[in-house]
Amino acid sequence: MITYEYKFVRLGEGRGSAIFGVRARKVKAYQSVVEEHAQQGWRLVQVFAPGMAIYGAAKYYELIFERERGAADTAP
């Protein structure tokens, strides 16, 4: 039976994000986070943006990754 493990990475949370939302440069940083985790065998399954700041902006983004258990042993 295949089992999976999950990892949650929060981006953009910080001072002012609760009011004004996540800053653009922090949002762009997600690409390098995804690439880094992919090299370790993780697969991006969802981007979650809970809570809203003013103007409808997300307070932060949470990236959800998964991989098969034991994949860390075979990752480069």
SEKOL-500101 format. One record per residue: chain; x, y, z of N, C-alpha, C in turn; residue number from 1. Coordinates in pm, 1 decimal, always signed. Atoms other than C-alpha are relative to their C-alpha. Example, Ala and Ser with C-alpha at 12.3 -4.5 7.8 and 13.67 -1.06 7.14 Angstrom:
- kette | n_xx | n_yy | n_zz | ca_xx | ca_yy | ca_zz | c_xx | c_yy | c_zz | nr
- A | +89.0 | -119.0 | +0.0 | +1230.0 | -450.0 | +780.0 | +90.0 | +120.0 | +0.0 | 1 .
- A | -82.0 | -119.0 | -6.0 | +1367.0 | -106.0 | +714.0 | -77.0 | +109.0 | +73.0 | 2 .
This chain:
- kette | n_xx | n_yy | n_zz | ca_xx | ca_yy | ca_zz | c_xx | c_yy | c_zz | nr
- A | +83.7 | -117.9 | +0.0 | +0.0 | +0.0 | +0.0 | +89.0 | +125.4 | +0.0 | 1 .
- A | -76.2 | -124.7 | +6.8 | +136.3 | +342.5 | -95.1 | -57.3 | +99.1 | +100.7 | 2 .
- A | +41.5 | -105.2 | -91.9 | +125.7 | +607.8 | +175.5 | +75.5 | +127.8 | -35.1 | 3 .
- A | -56.5 | -129.7 | +35.5 | +202.4 | +976.0 | +144.2 | +29.7 | +81.4 | +125.2 | 4 .
- A | -26.6 | -98.9 | -103.8 | +353.4 | +1246.7 | +358.3 | -24.9 | +138.0 | -60.4 | 5 .
- A | +34.1 | -134.0 | +46.6 | +259.2 | +1613.9 | +334.8 | +84.8 | +104.2 | +71.6 | 6 .
- A | -77.1 | -111.3 | -55.6 | +443.8 | +1937.6 | +390.7 | -73.9 | +128.4 | -34.1 | 7 .
- A | +69.8 | -126.5 | +17.3 | +290.9 | +2282.5 | +435.5 | +100.9 | +114.0 | +13.4 | 8 .
- A | -94.8 | -111.4 | +0.4 | +492.6 | +2593.4 | +347.3 | -79.6 | +128.8 | -13.6 | 9 .
- A | +73.3 | -126.6 | -0.1 | +352.1 | +2936.3 | +432.0 | +87.8 | +110.3 | -56.3 | 10 .
- A | -72.4 | -110.7 | +62.6 | +457.6 | +3233.8 | +219.6 | -75.9 | +130.7 | +18.7 | 11 .
- A | +57.7 | -133.5 | +0.6 | +398.7 | +3603.8 | +258.3 | -54.8 | +50.3 | +130.4 | 12 .
- A | +53.9 | -45.9 | -127.5 | +291.3 | +3619.7 | +619.1 | +98.6 | +96.3 | +64.2 | 13 .
- A | -89.5 | -95.6 | -63.8 | +430.8 | +3920.8 | +796.4 | -73.1 | +126.4 | +38.0 | 14 .
- A | +57.9 | -127.0 | -41.7 | +377.0 | +4271.8 | +917.0 | -72.5 | +63.8 | -116.9 | 15 .
- A | +77.8 | -68.7 | +101.5 | +107.0 | +4445.7 | +721.5 | -79.7 | -91.5 | -90.9 | 16 .
- A | +73.2 | +88.1 | +90.9 | -12.2 | +4138.4 | +532.8 | -144.2 | -20.9 | +45.0 | 17 .
- A | +136.7 | +15.4 | -48.7 | -318.4 | +4113.4 | +755.3 | -89.2 | +113.8 | -46.8 | 18 .
- A | +78.5 | -115.6 | +44.7 | -427.0 | +4456.8 | +634.4 | +6.6 | +15.3 | -150.9 | 19 .
- A | -19.0 | -32.4 | +141.1 | -281.6 | +4502.8 | +286.9 | +18.4 | -120.2 | -91.1 | 20 .
- A | -21.9 | +118.8 | +81.3 | -224.7 | +4144.5 | +171.1 | +148.4 | -26.9 | -19.7 | 21 .
- A | -137.7 | +43.5 | +22.9 | +90.8 | +3969.2 | +57.1 | +67.0 | +91.5 | -102.2 | 22 .
- A | -75.5 | -84.7 | +93.9 | +357.4 | +4181.7 | -112.5 | +35.8 | -79.6 | -124.7 | 23 .
- A | -22.6 | +64.0 | +129.8 | +418.9 | +4105.4 | -480.2 | +130.8 | -78.1 | -4.9 | 24 .
- A | -128.9 | +70.3 | +9.2 | +784.8 | +4009.4 | -437.3 | -2.0 | -130.7 | +77.8 | 25 .
- A | +11.4 | +124.6 | -75.4 | +693.2 | +3748.0 | -176.3 | -82.1 | -102.0 | -77.8 | 26 .
- A | +80.2 | +91.2 | +81.1 | +432.8 | +3600.4 | -408.4 | +87.5 | -61.4 | -108.7 | 27 .
- A | -87.6 | +51.2 | +105.8 | +693.1 | +3565.8 | -684.9 | +100.8 | -100.5 | +54.3 | 28 .
- A | -96.7 | +92.3 | -59.7 | +920.7 | +3377.6 | -444.1 | -51.1 | -143.4 | +1.2 | 29 .
- A | +54.9 | +135.0 | -4.3 | +686.2 | +3080.3 | -460.1 | +62.0 | -89.8 | -106.9 | 30 .
- A | -56.7 | +81.2 | +107.8 | +843.9 | +2965.4 | -788.1 | +127.3 | -71.1 | +44.9 | 31 .
- A | -123.2 | +63.8 | -46.2 | +1182.1 | +2900.7 | -629.3 | -29.3 | -102.6 | +108.9 | 32 .
- A | +38.1 | +95.9 | -104.3 | +1013.6 | +2727.1 | -333.9 | -50.8 | -129.1 | -64.3 | 33 .
- A | +52.9 | +118.2 | +68.8 | +827.2 | +2491.8 | -570.7 | +113.3 | -78.1 | -65.5 | 34 .
- A | -112.1 | +67.5 | +66.5 | +1142.6 | +2415.3 | -770.3 | +89.4 | -71.7 | +100.9 | 35 .
- A | -84.4 | +60.0 | -103.8 | +1344.3 | +2348.2 | -454.2 | -63.1 | -127.5 | +54.9 | 36 .
- A | +68.1 | +116.9 | -54.9 | +1084.2 | +2108.4 | -316.9 | -13.4 | -111.2 | -104.5 | 37 .
- A | +8.2 | +100.6 | +106.5 | +1044.6 | +1932.0 | -654.3 | +129.8 | -79.5 | -9.6 | 38 .
- A | -130.1 | +68.0 | +3.7 | +1416.2 | +1851.3 | -647.7 | +14.2 | -99.7 | +115.0 | 39 .
- A | -4.3 | +89.6 | -116.4 | +1357.4 | +1683.5 | -310.9 | -108.4 | -107.5 | -7.1 | 40 .
- A | +101.1 | +103.4 | +18.6 | +1078.2 | +1466.1 | -450.8 | -141.4 | +40.1 | +37.2 | 41 .
- A | +132.9 | -46.2 | -36.3 | +781.2 | +1677.8 | -339.6 | -77.0 | +42.0 | -124.0 | 42 .
- A | +89.1 | -41.3 | +107.6 | +483.4 | +1745.0 | -568.2 | -98.4 | +102.0 | +56.7 | 43 .
- A | +95.2 | -103.1 | -43.5 | +278.1 | +2064.4 | -535.5 | -141.2 | -49.3 | -29.4 | 44 .
- A | +136.2 | +46.9 | +20.9 | -84.3 | +1965.0 | -483.6 | -103.0 | +111.4 | +13.5 | 45 .
- A | +97.0 | -107.4 | -15.9 | -251.1 | +2290.1 | -380.3 | +66.3 | +126.3 | +54.9 | 46 .
- A | -36.7 | -128.8 | -58.9 | -202.0 | +2658.2 | -308.6 | -125.5 | +50.6 | +68.3 | 47 .
- A | +113.2 | -39.5 | -82.1 | -430.1 | +2772.8 | -28.8 | +21.9 | +142.8 | +46.6 | 48 .
- A | -10.9 | -140.0 | -41.7 | -497.1 | +3141.0 | +45.6 | -110.6 | +32.3 | +100.7 | 49 .
- A | +103.9 | -24.6 | -100.3 | -691.9 | +3160.3 | +372.5 | -3.7 | +145.1 | +44.8 | 50 .
- A | +15.5 | -134.7 | -53.8 | -826.4 | +3481.8 | +513.2 | +21.1 | +107.9 | -103.3 | 51 .
- A | -12.7 | -110.1 | +94.2 | -862.2 | +3806.2 | +328.3 | +33.5 | +128.2 | +73.0 | 52 .
- A | -34.2 | -132.7 | -49.8 | -703.6 | +4140.5 | +393.0 | -96.1 | +98.8 | -67.6 | 53 .
- A | +85.2 | -98.0 | +67.4 | -863.0 | +4464.1 | +280.2 | +25.3 | -7.6 | -149.7 | 54 .
- A | -7.9 | +2.5 | +146.3 | -921.9 | +4497.9 | -94.5 | -1.0 | -142.4 | -55.5 | 55 .
- A | +11.5 | +136.4 | +47.2 | -970.1 | +4118.7 | -116.1 | +130.1 | -74.9 | -17.6 | 56 .
- A | -130.3 | +65.5 | +14.2 | -598.7 | +4034.0 | -101.7 | +15.7 | -109.5 | +105.8 | 57 .
- A | -26.4 | +107.7 | -95.8 | -483.8 | +3712.2 | +65.7 | +99.1 | +47.6 | +105.8 | 58 .
- A | -93.2 | -33.5 | -108.2 | -310.4 | +3748.1 | +403.5 | +131.6 | -75.0 | -16.4 | 59 .
- A | -117.7 | +82.0 | +27.6 | -67.8 | +3469.8 | +308.6 | -43.5 | -113.5 | -92.2 | 60 .
- A | +26.2 | +117.1 | +82.6 | -39.1 | +3167.3 | +83.1 | +64.2 | -120.4 | +66.0 | 61 .
- A | -56.5 | +122.8 | -53.0 | +12.3 | +2812.7 | +199.5 | +11.2 | -99.4 | -116.1 | 62 .
- A | -24.8 | +97.3 | +104.9 | +169.5 | +2570.0 | -47.3 | -2.0 | -137.8 | +63.9 | 63 .
- A | +12.4 | +135.0 | -54.3 | +81.0 | +2205.3 | +10.9 | +68.7 | -96.6 | -96.1 | 64 .
- A | -77.8 | +95.6 | +78.2 | +326.3 | +1941.8 | -110.9 | -26.8 | -141.2 | +51.1 | 65 .
- A | +9.2 | +139.2 | -41.9 | +305.9 | +1562.9 | -107.4 | +108.1 | -81.3 | -70.3 | 66 .
- A | -87.8 | +98.0 | +62.5 | +537.7 | +1272.2 | -179.4 | -25.1 | -134.3 | +66.5 | 67 .
- A | +14.2 | +133.4 | -57.1 | +533.9 | +899.4 | -126.2 | +93.9 | -13.1 | +118.7 | 68 .
- A | -87.8 | +24.8 | -115.5 | +670.8 | +793.8 | +209.9 | +118.6 | -81.6 | -47.2 | 69 .
- A | -121.1 | +67.7 | +40.7 | +1027.7 | +679.9 | +169.8 | +64.9 | +63.4 | -122.2 | 70 .
- A | -56.6 | -65.8 | +118.5 | +1081.9 | +905.8 | -134.0 | +123.8 | +81.4 | +35.7 | 71 .
- A | -116.8 | -78.3 | -42.8 | +1332.7 | +1109.0 | +67.0 | +126.9 | -84.2 | -9.8 | 72 .
- A | -115.4 | +89.6 | +8.9 | +1560.9 | +803.3 | +61.8 | +52.0 | -11.6 | -142.9 | 73 .
- A | -39.3 | +15.8 | +139.8 | +1563.6 | +800.7 | -320.3 | +18.7 | +132.7 | -71.9 | 74 .
- A | -14.5 | -131.4 | +63.5 | +1563.3 | +1177.4 | -390.7 | +148.7 | +33.1 | -15.0 | 75 .
- A | -141.7 | -35.1 | +21.1 | +1888.8 | +1317.4 | -537.3 | +54.6 | +92.5 | +105.7 | 76 .
